Amino acid sequence: MSELIRVKPTQDGTYTVYRGGLALVSGLTRLQAERYEANIARQPRGASLMVAG
């Protein structure tokens, strides 16, 4: 069973994308967050990891 992916607004007006209880990325505009959500929903679980650089 896959974990729920959702977008939630923050107090500073940006959006955070969550998978289950884990925040994947934050500080996005709503459009960016929705595109990210759609992108990771199509990928296998291990392929959605991001590396900060």
Secondary structure, DSSP 8 states (H G I E B T S, - for coil): ----EEEEE-TTS-EEEEETTEEEEEEE-HHHHHHHHHHHHTS-GGGG-----
